[in-house]
Structures are given as C-alpha cells and as structure tokens.
Amino acid sequence: MDSSTDLAKLRRHVRILVDLGRLAGEETPLSRFLDQACVQVARAVEIDHTKVLRYRPRTADLFMEAGFGWKEGTLRNAVFPADLRSPPGRTYQTAEPLVIVDGAAAEQDGEYVFSDVLKEHGIKSLANVPILIKGAAWGVLEVDSSVTRDFSEDTVDFMTAAAALIASAMRGPNLERSKEATAPLVQAQQQEVLLREMQHRVKNNFQLILASIAIQKRRLDRSEVHRALEHVANRVNAISLAHDQLAPGQDLRTVDVAGYLRALCASLQAQVEIATIEIAADEVELSIERAVPLGLILNEAAMNSVKHAFGAEGGRIVVKLESGIGYGEARLTVADNGRGIQNPRPGGSGQKLIQALARQIGGKVEQESSATGTTITVIFPVIA
C-alpha cells in the first residue's frame, strides 16, 4: 500500500471518528446509536459484517446488541460464548484486542472455536476490541470478514478509538443532576453506582490476570502446562462471575447464589461439547466470601465429570441447589450419568480441593459413585 493510499485511509478514519463523536453527543436512543456506529465502523474498515456484543452477567454470554450485514433474525437475537476459546470471549475476558487471520487454522489448532453464527455467514477472518467502561470490559466491538484478510495496526487503533466513543455514549447521567429524586432514591442510586464502580475495578483486575495467563500459554508449548493454565483460568473466571452477581445490599457484598450458579453453568456449557449441563436452583443469598467457594466446588466437580466420566458418546451433568435443608442449611448437588470413578485415588487433588473449599463455608462433602454415575453433595449453612 503506497503513502497516498495510507493517507486516504487515515483521513477516512478521522472523518468517521468525528461523525461517531457527534452521534455520541446527540440525544439518540442507545440502540439506534449502536446500529449507526456499526455502519460507520463497516465504512471505515471496508467490511461487510460488524457487531457490538454486550456481556450479560446473568447468563455469562455475549449478546449481539447491534450489528451490520447479518442475515435477518440474527441482530438482537444471536448469542456468543464468553469463554476464552470464543474469539469475542477472549477479548472480553482479557480486555485485549484480538486478530484472527485464518479462522480454520485457529480452530484446527484448538485455540479458538468459531460460533455457528460465524460459520453460517462464512466468516474466515476477524478483529475485535473491548468496549471499556472505567477500565473494565462492558462488551466487544468486532468486524468479521467472509474472505481471508489481515487487519493492520491502524485498523485495530481505529476500532479501539471507536469503542471508546461507544463507551462514552453509554455512560449514564450524573446522579447529582437528579434533583427531583427523593432522598431514599438518591441513596439507592448512589449505592448502585458504588457497587458498579467496585465491580468495574474488580473485573479489570480479573482481566489482567486472564490476559497474563493467555500470554503464558502462548509462550509455552507443553500440553500439560496448557491444561494447568486452563484450570487456573477456569477458576479465575468462576470467581469473576461471582462478582458479576453482587446485589446492592447494605454492605454491597451479597450474592444471588442461584443467579451465580446459573451463570457459571452457562459458562461451563460453552466450554464443553461432550456433556449437557442442567441446573435447578432455589433462591439463596450469601456473602461473596461464601458464594465463591461454592462456585469453585461446582466448577471443580463439573470439570472432573467432563474429563473423567464420559466416553465419546457424552452424557449429562445435573446441578441442584436446594434451600431449607435441615436447620438453616442448603444443599448443592452435582451429579453425572457417566461410568463412575474407575480407579479412585485416595486424596486426589480434585477431591482435596473440594473438601478444602467446603470447609471454608462450614460444609460437609459426600460422594457416591457407581457404574451409573457419580454424585457429589455439599451441605452447608446459609449465612449471609
């Protein structure tokens, strides 16, 4: 590409960023602004498919909030996994841009999995950047190409600037301007803002950790090291999801455990192909210090089932959270219909971790295994 072409491209990017900035400053409905932003990004990158994905804490996925160039019925319906093997999930989790030139090769290497939506549209290459609000990822801006192409550093820089303008348009009005609000409402709103501020900071820290893990995986080739780092990343993600579920209680530390476990199951389901994960959960609230160990127990038990319980035919994992058990207790059950524990190892690392996590919340672990499956049960006190 010669210098005159580079200059023309730079000028086009600047003009479109100016247009986006003007749109962000107008009193336009958010959905309309996001759709217009997708069109402007498509113009700048000269590409047929763009989208804005919003992370949904309750379901731990990325929802297509806006887009350009997609088939009818895709916009505001399509959902993408938010795990590290999903391209937009990787960007959301690490808050770092991502470029994939050859999608087929990336899938063959096992590093990424393209969603059915991308395959249906024949997407071969993509680039995405995080949409950051106060330092933490809110969602992802992505461009997708149906022909193999690379994306220059200038393109990624433009997308980063566009994502920043999108983020600025989504920030809510200052609470101090709400003079007509009653004092209790203002207090509740301020508490909500405080909670969101804390969640953004915590989410930013988790994204830094996951980005560091991803860097280490790229540097190291040994498969056993990759597996160990993936285990660590899964556990970090489980803790991160708990912070997404924090409710604005008096101390800003209360977690909706049913919502947390549903989101965790959705995140796990996006990562596994040989098992379906079902969940039924009663409403339980716990402090975050007690909810996190419970989520880690579920994460460990489910992943143990995925790794050891099933053959090529796959199977099913059923998760239950029941309240009102005994005297102020609840029960978490993780059961699979696999082949049972074939060669049990006394004091195995997975069992030791589950036992240690249960002790943190004053719980008791029971395990039953037979040729028809394995069930892990944790009974614990409900203390907020």
Secondary structure in CASP SS format (residue, H / E / C, confidence):
PFRMAT SS
TARGET T0000
AUTHOR 0000-0000-0000
METHOD secondary structure of the structure
MODEL  1
M C 1.00
D C 1.00
S H 1.00
S H 1.00
T H 1.00
D H 1.00
L H 1.00
A H 1.00
K H 1.00
L H 1.00
R H 1.00
R H 1.00
H H 1.00
V H 1.00
R H 1.00
I H 1.00
L H 1.00
V H 1.00
D H 1.00
L H 1.00
G H 1.00
R H 1.00
L H 1.00
A H 1.00
G H 1.00
E C 1.00
E C 1.00
T C 1.00
P C 1.00
L H 1.00
S H 1.00
R H 1.00
F H 1.00
L H 1.00
D H 1.00
Q H 1.00
A H 1.00
C H 1.00
V H 1.00
Q H 1.00
V H 1.00
A H 1.00
R H 1.00
A H 1.00
V H 1.00
E C 1.00
I C 1.00
D C 1.00
H E 1.00
T E 1.00
K E 1.00
V E 1.00
L E 1.00
R E 1.00
Y E 1.00
R E 1.00
P C 1.00
R C 1.00
T C 1.00
A C 1.00
D E 1.00
L E 1.00
F E 1.00
M E 1.00
E E 1.00
A E 1.00
G E 1.00
F E 1.00
G C 1.00
W C 1.00
K C 1.00
E C 1.00
G C 1.00
T C 1.00
L C 1.00
R C 1.00
N C 1.00
A C 1.00
V E 1.00
F E 1.00
P E 1.00
A C 1.00
D C 1.00
L C 1.00
R C 1.00
S C 1.00
P H 1.00
P H 1.00
G H 1.00
R H 1.00
T H 1.00
Y H 1.00
Q H 1.00
T H 1.00
A C 1.00
E C 1.00
P C 1.00
L E 1.00
V E 1.00
I E 1.00
V C 1.00
D C 1.00
G H 1.00
A H 1.00
A H 1.00
A H 1.00
E H 1.00
Q H 1.00
D C 1.00
G C 1.00
E C 1.00
Y C 1.00
V C 1.00
F C 1.00
S C 1.00
D H 1.00
V H 1.00
L H 1.00
K H 1.00
E H 1.00
H C 1.00
G C 1.00
I C 1.00
K C 1.00
S E 1.00
L E 1.00
A E 1.00
N E 1.00
V E 1.00
P E 1.00
I E 1.00
L E 1.00
I E 1.00
K C 1.00
G C 1.00
A E 1.00
A E 1.00
W E 1.00
G E 1.00
V E 1.00
L E 1.00
E E 1.00
V E 1.00
D E 1.00
S E 1.00
S C 1.00
V C 1.00
T C 1.00
R C 1.00
D C 1.00
F C 1.00
S C 1.00
E H 1.00
D H 1.00
T H 1.00
V H 1.00
D H 1.00
F H 1.00
M H 1.00
T H 1.00
A H 1.00
A H 1.00
A H 1.00
A H 1.00
L H 1.00
I H 1.00
A H 1.00
S H 1.00
A H 1.00
M H 1.00
R C 1.00
G C 1.00
P C 1.00
N C 1.00
L H 1.00
E H 1.00
R H 1.00
S C 1.00
K C 1.00
E C 1.00
A C 1.00
T C 1.00
A H 1.00
P H 1.00
L H 1.00
V H 1.00
Q H 1.00
A H 1.00
Q H 1.00
Q H 1.00
Q H 1.00
E H 1.00
V H 1.00
L H 1.00
L H 1.00
R H 1.00
E H 1.00
M H 1.00
Q H 1.00
H H 1.00
R H 1.00
V H 1.00
K H 1.00
N H 1.00
N H 1.00
F H 1.00
Q H 1.00
L H 1.00
I H 1.00
L H 1.00
A H 1.00
S H 1.00
I H 1.00
A H 1.00
I H 1.00
Q H 1.00
K H 1.00
R H 1.00
R H 1.00
L C 1.00
D C 1.00
R C 1.00
S H 1.00
E H 1.00
V H 1.00
H H 1.00
R H 1.00
A H 1.00
L H 1.00
E H 1.00
H H 1.00
V H 1.00
A H 1.00
N H 1.00
R H 1.00
V H 1.00
N H 1.00
A H 1.00
I H 1.00
S H 1.00
L H 1.00
A H 1.00
H H 1.00
D H 1.00
Q C 1.00
L E 1.00
A E 1.00
P C 1.00
G C 1.00
Q C 1.00
D C 1.00
L C 1.00
R C 1.00
T E 1.00
V E 1.00
D E 1.00
V H 1.00
A H 1.00
G H 1.00
Y H 1.00
L H 1.00
R H 1.00
A H 1.00
L H 1.00
C H 1.00
A H 1.00
S H 1.00
L H 1.00
Q H 1.00
A H 1.00
Q H 1.00
V C 1.00
E C 1.00
I C 1.00
A E 1.00
T E 1.00
I E 1.00
E E 1.00
I E 1.00
A E 1.00
A E 1.00
D C 1.00
E C 1.00
V C 1.00
E E 1.00
L E 1.00
S E 1.00
I H 1.00
E H 1.00
R H 1.00
A H 1.00
V H 1.00
P H 1.00
L H 1.00
G H 1.00
L H 1.00
I H 1.00
L H 1.00
N H 1.00
E H 1.00
A H 1.00
A H 1.00
M H 1.00
N H 1.00
S H 1.00
V H 1.00
K H 1.00
H H 1.00
A C 1.00
F C 1.00
G C 1.00
A C 1.00
E C 1.00
G C 1.00
G E 1.00
R E 1.00
I E 1.00
V E 1.00
V E 1.00
K E 1.00
L E 1.00
E E 1.00
S E 1.00
G E 1.00
I E 1.00
G C 1.00
Y C 1.00
G C 1.00
E E 1.00
A E 1.00
R E 1.00
L E 1.00
T E 1.00
V E 1.00
A E 1.00
D E 1.00
N C 1.00
G C 1.00
R C 1.00
G C 1.00
I C 1.00
Q C 1.00
N C 1.00
P C 1.00
R C 1.00
P C 1.00
G C 1.00
G C 1.00
S H 1.00
G H 1.00
Q H 1.00
K H 1.00
L H 1.00
I H 1.00
Q H 1.00
A H 1.00
L H 1.00
A H 1.00
R H 1.00
Q H 1.00
I C 1.00
G C 1.00
G C 1.00
K E 1.00
V E 1.00
E E 1.00
Q E 1.00
E E 1.00
S E 1.00
S E 1.00
A C 1.00
T C 1.00
G E 1.00
T E 1.00
T E 1.00
I E 1.00
T E 1.00
V E 1.00
I E 1.00
F E 1.00
P E 1.00
V C 1.00
I C 1.00
A C 1.00
END
